[in-house]
């Protein structure tokens, strides 16, 4: 029997293992998985297309070019009965593109046959932002956890902690690293340190972060222009006591799951799906704050890390479970 051809955009991504893990855990007995190409859409190659980050429709660099892509999607739906699915990582891009386009956004949403949400909170936010999606079939699953690569995570050992905080991931305006660094300088604990490890492609932002750090020797800015290899990132996470997410806005956080998967408690804002994550992983592991990150938030968080207990329960975030749920949902769209 002919397999359903599934085009994934993207099928994998440098610096973000989510897309690759997502594709690999879709049942290959049911689907022939391949990287999506716009040219093949016109030939009717795909039965279903899955978009992860459709920036070209929410913030297009060229509205004319995006309209041409949308016309191709419409033809594929009418001529080849191709189905389109959006995995809702964010409600709109955090950066990228050059304009916000209600026209191309609305047309893209009208061409969808389903949506995949990676937290319960996401569905309500999607419907609030884009009421036209209320009638779409929707799967609520989870953001799969990050699986150990180089070595299994060590147990959390509060007795050995030295108040070593870590921020890691892409460095963008909304992640609020400049404020995090400025507030870290006010922390009066001893010992104390903050490491910032990640890629920054905004020279102005990088310059402001370095200015905010000043000459404070407790702050280590490991700001790069290429992605940190996964095995190295594991070693960096393991070398710290806890992880801080100073974000101003977020819907879902892969960084939070990556940290928890290495048995590192996190400090994060009470926004997006993070309260949901706290309910499932436990308040000892997910500490939430209101408003902007402050030195007091960091001080109280570090003081609370004397607990001992089981590792965070991330069973709901296992990729096999996520893959089975995604496979079942896509099968309903055939």
VENJOTA-V226901 format. One record per residue. N is the residue number from 1. RES is the residue in one small letter. PHI is phi in radians with two decimals (999 if undefined). BURIAL is I if it has 9 or more other ideal C-beta (glycine too) atoms within 8 Angstrom, else O. Layout:
BEGIN
n: (N;N)
res: (RES;RES)
phi: (PHI;PHI)
burial: (BURIAL;BURIAL)
END
This chain:
BEGIN
n: (1;2;3;4;5;6;7;8;9;10;11;12;13;14;15;16;17;18;19;20;21;22;23;24;25;26;27;28;29;30;31;32;33;34;35;36;37;38;39;40;41;42;43;44;45;46;47;48;49;50;51;52;53;54;55;56;57;58;59;60;61;62;63;64;65;66;67;68;69;70;71;72;73;74;75;76;77;78;79;80;81;82;83;84;85;86;87;88;89;90;91;92;93;94;95;96;97;98;99;100;101;102;103;104;105;106;107;108;109;110;111;112;113;114;115;116;117;118;119;120;121;122;123;124;125;126;127;128;129;130;131;132;133;134;135;136;137;138;139;140;141;142;143;144;145;146;147;148;149;150;151;152;153;154;155;156;157;158;159;160;161;162;163;164;165;166;167;168;169;170;171;172;173;174;175;176;177;178;179;180;181;182;183;184;185;186;187;188;189;190;191;192;193;194;195;196;197;198;199;200;201;202;203;204;205;206;207;208;209;210;211;212;213;214;215;216;217;218;219;220;221;222;223;224;225;226;227;228;229;230;231;232;233;234;235;236;237;238;239;240;241;242;243;244;245;246;247;248;249;250;251;252;253;254;255;256;257;258;259;260;261;262;263;264;265;266;267;268;269;270;271;272;273;274;275;276;277;278;279;280;281;282;283;284;285;286;287;288;289;290;291;292;293;294;295;296;297;298;299;300;301;302;303;304;305;306;307;308;309;310;311;312;313;314;315;316;317;318;319;320;321;322;323;324;325;326;327;328;329;330;331;332;333;334)
res: (x;x;x;x;x;x;x;x;x;x;x;x;x;x;x;x;x;x;x;x;x;x;x;x;x;x;x;x;x;x;x;x;x;x;x;x;x;x;x;x;x;x;x;x;x;x;x;x;x;x;x;x;x;x;x;x;x;x;x;x;x;x;x;x;x;x;x;x;x;x;x;x;x;x;x;x;x;x;x;x;x;x;x;x;x;x;x;x;x;x;x;x;x;x;x;x;x;x;x;x;x;x;x;x;x;x;x;x;x;x;x;x;x;x;x;x;x;x;x;x;x;x;x;x;x;x;x;x;x;x;x;x;x;x;x;x;x;x;x;x;x;x;x;x;x;x;x;x;x;x;x;x;x;x;x;x;x;x;x;x;x;x;x;x;x;x;x;x;x;x;x;x;x;x;x;x;x;x;x;x;x;x;x;x;x;x;x;x;x;x;x;x;x;x;x;x;x;x;x;x;x;x;x;x;x;x;x;x;x;x;x;x;x;x;x;x;x;x;x;x;x;x;x;x;x;x;x;x;x;x;x;x;x;x;x;x;x;x;x;x;x;x;x;x;x;x;x;x;x;x;x;x;x;x;x;x;x;x;x;x;x;x;x;x;x;x;x;x;x;x;x;x;x;x;x;x;x;x;x;x;x;x;x;x;x;x;x;x;x;x;x;x;x;x;x;x;x;x;x;x;x;x;x;x;x;x;x;x;x;x;x;x;x;x;x;x;x;x;x;x;x;x;x;x;x;x;x;x;x;x;x;x;x;x)
phi: (999;-1.17;-1.29;-1.28;-1.53;-1.97;-1.66;-1.93;-2.17;-1.61;-1.49;-2.76;-2.55;-1.15;1.45;-2.56;-1.39;-0.99;-1.04;-1.15;-1.14;-1.00;-1.15;-1.14;-1.66;-1.43;-1.04;-1.37;-1.34;-1.75;-2.27;-1.66;-1.67;-2.68;-1.18;-1.25;-2.32;-1.05;-1.08;-1.27;-1.07;-1.12;-1.56;1.29;-1.17;-1.71;-1.54;-2.40;-2.09;-1.97;-1.75;-1.63;-2.26;-1.39;-0.99;-1.10;-1.81;-1.55;-2.37;-1.21;-1.28;-2.39;-1.10;-1.08;-1.13;-1.18;-1.11;-1.14;-1.13;-1.12;-1.10;-1.13;-1.12;-1.09;-1.07;-1.12;-1.16;-1.32;-1.55;-2.10;0.99;-1.19;-1.83;-2.18;-2.28;-1.96;-1.53;-1.53;-1.30;-2.39;-1.36;-2.75;-1.08;-1.30;-2.74;1.73;1.29;-2.26;-2.65;-1.59;-2.15;-1.15;-1.14;-1.22;-1.08;-1.09;-1.17;-1.05;-1.11;-1.21;-1.53;-1.32;-1.89;-3.11;-2.32;-2.07;-1.83;-1.89;-2.88;-1.12;-1.02;-1.08;-1.12;-1.08;-1.17;-1.03;-1.16;-1.26;-1.27;-2.27;-0.97;-1.15;-1.47;-1.05;-1.52;-1.39;-1.01;-2.38;-1.91;-1.80;-2.13;-2.30;-1.34;-1.01;-1.29;-1.57;-1.50;-1.00;-1.94;-1.44;-2.76;-1.18;-1.20;-1.37;-1.16;-1.24;-2.11;-1.05;-1.17;-1.76;-1.24;-2.29;1.01;-1.66;-1.66;-2.32;-1.94;-2.47;2.12;-1.03;-1.77;-2.31;-0.94;-1.18;-1.43;1.16;-1.22;-1.03;-1.18;-0.95;-1.14;-1.08;-1.25;-1.07;-1.14;-1.57;-1.17;-1.80;-1.16;-2.45;-1.36;-2.79;-2.68;-2.27;-1.97;-1.99;-2.15;2.92;-1.74;-2.20;-1.83;-1.95;-1.08;-1.14;-1.13;-1.03;-1.08;-1.16;-1.11;-1.15;-1.16;-1.13;-1.29;0.99;-1.87;-1.23;-1.23;-1.39;-1.88;-1.91;-1.73;-1.75;-1.62;-2.08;-2.05;-2.45;-1.17;-1.35;-0.99;-1.00;-1.13;-1.17;-1.08;-1.01;-1.15;-1.12;-1.04;-1.12;-1.41;-2.02;-1.55;-2.83;-2.13;-2.07;-2.07;-1.54;-0.94;-1.52;-2.65;-2.90;-1.81;-2.34;-2.29;-1.24;-1.05;-1.03;-1.19;-1.09;-1.11;-1.10;-1.14;-1.72;1.08;-1.99;-1.09;-2.18;-1.99;-2.61;-1.32;-1.47;-2.45;1.01;-1.58;-1.16;-1.06;-1.11;-1.12;-1.09;-1.07;-1.51;-1.58;1.92;-1.18;-1.18;-1.72;-2.06;-1.78;-1.96;-2.22;-1.85;1.35;-1.44;-1.09;-2.33;-1.07;-1.13;-1.01;-1.18;-1.12;-1.20;-1.07;-1.14;-1.19;-1.53;-1.59;-1.77;-1.32;-2.27;2.97;-1.19;-1.14;-1.06;-1.44;-1.95;-1.06;-1.20;-1.85;-1.19;-1.14;-1.08;-1.14;-1.06;-1.06;-1.13;-1.18;-1.14;-1.00;-1.06;-1.15;-1.12;-1.11;-1.24;-1.63;-0.97)
burial: (O;O;O;I;I;I;I;I;I;I;I;I;I;O;O;O;I;I;I;I;I;I;I;O;I;I;O;O;O;I;I;O;I;I;I;I;O;O;O;I;I;I;O;I;O;I;I;I;I;I;I;I;O;I;I;I;I;I;I;I;O;O;I;O;I;I;I;O;I;I;O;I;I;I;I;I;I;O;O;O;O;I;I;I;I;I;I;I;I;I;O;I;I;O;O;O;I;O;O;O;I;O;O;I;I;I;I;I;I;O;I;I;O;I;I;I;I;I;I;I;I;I;I;O;I;I;I;O;O;I;O;O;I;O;O;I;I;I;I;O;I;I;I;I;I;I;O;I;O;O;O;O;I;O;O;O;O;I;O;O;I;O;I;I;I;I;I;I;O;O;I;I;O;I;I;I;I;I;I;I;I;I;I;I;I;O;I;O;O;O;O;I;I;I;I;I;I;I;I;I;O;I;O;O;I;I;O;I;I;I;O;I;I;O;O;O;O;I;I;O;I;I;I;I;O;O;O;I;O;I;O;O;I;I;I;I;I;I;O;I;I;I;I;I;I;I;I;O;O;I;I;I;I;I;I;I;I;I;I;I;I;I;I;I;I;I;I;I;I;O;O;I;I;I;I;I;I;I;O;I;I;I;O;O;I;I;I;I;I;O;O;O;I;I;I;O;I;I;I;O;I;I;O;O;I;O;O;O;O;O;O;I;I;I;O;O;I;I;I;O;I;I;I;I;I;I;I;O;I;I;I;O;I;O)
END
